[in-house]
Structure formats: structure tokens, C-alpha cells
Amino acid sequence: MAVIIKNHHRYYAASRLVSDIVFDKEFSSLCEELAFLYKEYDINNPEQEAFQDALYSFLTQKKTRLRALSF
């Protein structure tokens, strides 16, 4: 018998959301733009910072949309 962890569905939904974001063309464009700017301003780890900021931006947008649809 297969064992499913308690929060399986939440983890699956979160991984699906992140996957949808990461493979979005707008996300890639934003990431590249931010990395370019962060390199210009000599920020440490510009690619990582750009990825984090772009991901945060998309997650907050998606979460807001999901909340709006759930009411």
C-alpha cells in the first residue's frame, strides 16, 4: 500500500505552481533583465538574486490571482 504524506497535495500544488512560473517566457525575460541590472550595479550573486526576485514577484502575482478566484 502506498503511503502519502500528510501535505502531499499542498506540496504537489506548490511544485506545480513553481514549475509553471519557471517555464513562463515572461519569467525568463524578467530574470534576464534583473540579472543584467544587478550585474551593472555590482550586486553579489546577480543571477541568484534576479531569480529570487523574479520568482517572488510571480508567486505574489499568482497567489493574488488564486485568492481572487477562490472567493
Secondary structure, 3 states (H helix, E strand, C coil): CCCCCCCHHHHHHHHHHHHHHHCCHHHHHHHHHHHHHHHHCCCCCHHHHHHHHHHHHHHHHHHHHHHHHHC
